[in-house]
Amino acid sequence: MSMRDEIRRQQEALPIYDHRHGLMDAIRDNSILVIIGETGSGKTTQLPRYVIEEFRNMRVGVTQPRQVRIAAISVAKRVAEEYDCRLGDTIGYTIRFDDSTSSRTRLRYMTDGVLLREATMDPLLEKYDVLIIDEAHERTVETDVLFGLLKRTVSKRPDLKLLIMSATLNVTKFSDFFDQCPIYTIPGRTYPVEILHSRDSSRMGLLKSGYVAKSVDTVMHILSKEVWPGEVGDVLVFLTGQHEIERACQDLKKAVLDKEREYRESSPSTAKDSHTIRPVSLNQLQILPLYASLELLDQTAIFGPTPRNSRKVIFATNIAQTSVTIPNIRFIVDSGFVKQKMYDSTTGMDGLLVVPISKAAAIQRAGRAGRTRAGVCFRLYSRESFETEMDEETVPEIMRTGLTGTVLSLKRLGIRDVNGFEFLDQPGQEELMAALRELYLIGGIDQFGNMTEVGHGMVAYPVNPLLARSLVEAEKIGCLEKAIIIVAMLSVEEPFYLPRKEEEQDAARAAHAQFYHASGDHMTLLNAFEAWRDKKYSKDWCHDNYLNLRQLRLAMSIRSQLRDIVDRNSLHDKDAQRQKGRHSSDKTDSNSSSKIISHSTIQPPSSSQSSSSSRSILQAFSQGYGIHLSKKHHHRQMFYHYLASSSSPSAGSGGISSSSLLALHVSPLSALYLDEERSMTKHGRKVARDLEWIIYHEVVYHVRAVMRYVSKVDLRWVQETMDRAKVFDQGQVWLNGERSELPSEADNGGESSKNRRANEASSSSQADQKRDLGQVSSSSQDNGGDESEQQIRKRARLALIDAARQRALERRQKQV
């Protein structure tokens, strides 16, 4: 049988094949249609192909959840193969930092984040005739926001067809949201799945500490007791994240080798016993990981056929739950947990937490078995835990995560009242207000809720808003090239690898120490990437220095894409070119009120300051991450979120009481996690004593709240952020369009009473913090016009140093 005949046979075997004509008629007759089809029914690969074959002139876009970018790639590759065309020609894909399309592309697979970005640039989405929102049941933030935007778009573009595809039966909410649009159901064709719960009555909280080891034990049980040599059927294990998956892969390899050795060392009589089953050998297994950041080349073995006399064991995150179909799965091992991003509006921080899955998710996981034959699902939790400890449905992401990026997109579309935007599920008022507050503090919107020049610059970068804000500032002060590298490194998983064996950990830390920078982790990441680049991107060098080659390669790809974006936006690519003409343009910009995007004047960098210096780079990141400013506790080895502690509860939602402060700790992998003698030791390592002010990239919750990627900062670098926080706390902002600035006053440079109050509050904030910052008085800076600007700044720096010395002397005297 030829390959084309085999593809045709597979297509005709899918449940959707018998519904092709009915689906095409329903699409032709309706502008909006909800389609139910279980995972494996063929809706993702076949329906878009049916559309471009039936409607020859239509351009089709298909979205996949952003966390499963591999789905967009693998599906596009498969459909292009079925359509017999080169990937990127008629059929292509676009994900963040990777575009494989052309002017001839008619069917485009993409992540929902890509389509959301396009919708902010073109609200009518005129490059598409049909839009298919696949895996709508995943309910990512981007998908939920797209629902609201697309409802507006369809009302303005009656010719646009919108198809919403879901793998779950609970789609009435989708239909109701789009004015009771029709629902088309594709019946599934599955085999029965036997559900086996754990006999251990332990609650989920106790299971959390040992589910990885228990998963490996269950796989060994399946391999030794549940299958016979030559029997077909692979194993899929659901775990929570990359770290747990890689650990499980290593543990399973070790367990298989131990079992083989035990069999060989057994007595001859036992080995020859006909009732003794020879254990599976390692060369009969394909032990494979599957998670969101997995490279495309590593996916081939996962989705390809299983070799003869071999068996796959795939350890996967929840992306294998509904978003991708892995063929030939017979056994499921369900740990009962998932890693979810949870946002705490009281602290203003996101955290990745391992939490129990919902009942709906458990049912979906079990359904992954039994696609080709009867399957078995081993649940590591008890039936009682399933009934009493799990929610009925998974909480939509928009209800449990930070919304800063979402609100920025809505503001870009000109939506002033984000609270009035029509969401599928309305997020909490506190979460929306916290997002508005965050955008205001970093300068993305002004006090009236309008997007600033900085905000428009942030939209250009497909990274989180804080990283985008840092890049905007880096371009302004002349260190964009270095900042792009750091942003790329911050956009991947941990590039520093720490071995599990304790005897190797000291060697790894010593290897990592050569990249450490005195300022902290941001410059350390830059040092590591540049060292790898200097070694010609060597694989062996990464291995010797305990660096994750896969993550470094991904960072290199992200860096290349970001540089392309800079070029497309006509931004200069070289630091020296950006510095040229800076001083002359600064004088003009200082006289234009439209260029002022904060309450205090932004000074240009000194000509003596290197554009690629650590000071310039950290100054840029302080503009983005000033809201993550943390101060070291006076008496304990911990930090606390400074803006959270200084916010007033009376400021409304977004204000945080001091009683809700969270103890923050520096990650053990940080360059700043050193002992008091600042040397690498095996025991007793502590945070260095001279730390006081730091910024962090994110907080991860394990046993305690750990800050990842921290760096020392000068408090003056975050002055503008603190000024805005003061204005916000005094209630002098209207971020949701409650009030608007009169055009006549703005155009004429006039100052309304609202502006005067905001400026007075900003001035008050600066006066209150002069002692902490060691600022000189304004009279000392305006001491005649004979001095040059450089002399004034030099004298100001000397005054700052003297003030700091005086405060240090006063503290020592008080201690005595």
Stockholm file with secondary structure:
# STOCKHOLM 1.0

chainA/1-816         MSMRDEIRRQQEALPIYDHRHGLMDAIRDNSILVIIGETGSGKTTQLPRYVIEEFRNMRVGVTQPRQVRIAAISVAKRVAEEYDCRLGDTIGYTIRFDDSTSSRTRLRYMTDGVLLREATMDPLLEKYDVLIIDEAHERTVETDVLFGLLKRTVSKRPDLKLLIMSATLNVTKFSDFFDQCPIYTIPGRTYPVEILHSRDSSRMGLLKSGYVAKSVDTVMHILSKEVWPGEVGDVLVFLTGQHEIERACQDLKKAVLDKEREYRESSPSTAKDSHTIRPVSLNQLQILPLYASLELLDQTAIFGPTPRNSRKVIFATNIAQTSVTIPNIRFIVDSGFVKQKMYDSTTGMDGLLVVPISKAAAIQRAGRAGRTRAGVCFRLYSRESFETEMDEETVPEIMRTGLTGTVLSLKRLGIRDVNGFEFLDQPGQEELMAALRELYLIGGIDQFGNMTEVGHGMVAYPVNPLLARSLVEAEKIGCLEKAIIIVAMLSVEEPFYLPRKEEEQDAARAAHAQFYHASGDHMTLLNAFEAWRDKKYSKDWCHDNYLNLRQLRLAMSIRSQLRDIVDRNSLHDKDAQRQKGRHSSDKTDSNSSSKIISHSTIQPPSSSQSSSSSRSILQAFSQGYGIHLSKKHHHRQMFYHYLASSSSPSAGSGGISSSSLLALHVSPLSALYLDEERSMTKHGRKVARDLEWIIYHEVVYHVRAVMRYVSKVDLRWVQETMDRAKVFDQGQVWLNGERSELPSEADNGGESSKNRRANEASSSSQADQKRDLGQVSSSSQDNGGDESEQQIRKRARLALIDAARQRALERRQKQV
#=GR chainA/1-816 SS CCHHHHHHHHHHHSGGGGGHHHHHHHHHHCSEEEEEECTTSSHHHHHHHHHHHHSTTCCEEEEECGGGHHHHHHHHHHHHHHHTSCBTTTEEEEETTEEECCTTCCEEEEEHHHHHHHHHHCTTCTTCSEEEECSGGGCCHHHHHHHHHHHHHHHHCTTCEEEEEESSSCCHHHHHHTTSCCEEEECCCCCCEEEEECSCCCCHHHHTTTHHHHHHHHHHHIIIIICCTTCCCEEEEECSSHHHHHHHHHHHHHHHHHHHHHHHTSCHHHHHCTTSCCCCCGGGEEEEEECTTCCGGGGHHHHSCCCTTCEEEEEECTHHHHTSCCTTEEEEEECSEEEEEEEETTTTEEEEEEEECCHHHHHHHHTTSCSSSCEEEEESSCHHHHHHTSCSSCCCGGGTSCCHHHHHHHHHTTCSCGGGSCCSSCCCHHHHHHHHHHHHHTTSBCTTSCBCHHHHHHHTSSSCHHHHHHHHHHHHHTCHHHHHHHHHHHTSSCCBCCCSSHHHHHHHHHHHHTTCBTTBHHHHHHHHHHHHHHTTSCHHHHHHTTBCHHHHHHHHHHHHHHHHHHHHTTCCSSHHHHHTTHHHHHHHHHTCGGGCCSSSCCCCCCTTSCTTSHHHHHHHHHHHHGGGEEEECSSSSCEEEHHHHHSCGGGCTTCCCGGGCCCEEECTTSTTCCCTTSSCCSSCCCCCTTCCEEEEEEEEESSSEEEEEEEECCGGGGHHHHHHHHHHHTTCCCTTSSSCCCHHHHHTTCCCHHHHHHHHHHHHHHHHTHHHHTCCCHHHHTSCSSSCHHHHHHHHHHHHHHHHHHHHHHHHHHHC
#=GC SS_cons         CCHHHHHHHHHHHSGGGGGHHHHHHHHHHCSEEEEEECTTSSHHHHHHHHHHHHSTTCCEEEEECGGGHHHHHHHHHHHHHHHTSCBTTTEEEEETTEEECCTTCCEEEEEHHHHHHHHHHCTTCTTCSEEEECSGGGCCHHHHHHHHHHHHHHHHCTTCEEEEEESSSCCHHHHHHTTSCCEEEECCCCCCEEEEECSCCCCHHHHTTTHHHHHHHHHHHIIIIICCTTCCCEEEEECSSHHHHHHHHHHHHHHHHHHHHHHHTSCHHHHHCTTSCCCCCGGGEEEEEECTTCCGGGGHHHHSCCCTTCEEEEEECTHHHHTSCCTTEEEEEECSEEEEEEEETTTTEEEEEEEECCHHHHHHHHTTSCSSSCEEEEESSCHHHHHHTSCSSCCCGGGTSCCHHHHHHHHHTTCSCGGGSCCSSCCCHHHHHHHHHHHHHTTSBCTTSCBCHHHHHHHTSSSCHHHHHHHHHHHHHTCHHHHHHHHHHHTSSCCBCCCSSHHHHHHHHHHHHTTCBTTBHHHHHHHHHHHHHHTTSCHHHHHHTTBCHHHHHHHHHHHHHHHHHHHHTTCCSSHHHHHTTHHHHHHHHHTCGGGCCSSSCCCCCCTTSCTTSHHHHHHHHHHHHGGGEEEECSSSSCEEEHHHHHSCGGGCTTCCCGGGCCCEEECTTSTTCCCTTSSCCSSCCCCCTTCCEEEEEEEEESSSEEEEEEEECCGGGGHHHHHHHHHHHTTCCCTTSSSCCCHHHHHTTCCCHHHHHHHHHHHHHHHHTHHHHTCCCHHHHTSCSSSCHHHHHHHHHHHHHHHHHHHHHHHHHHHC
//
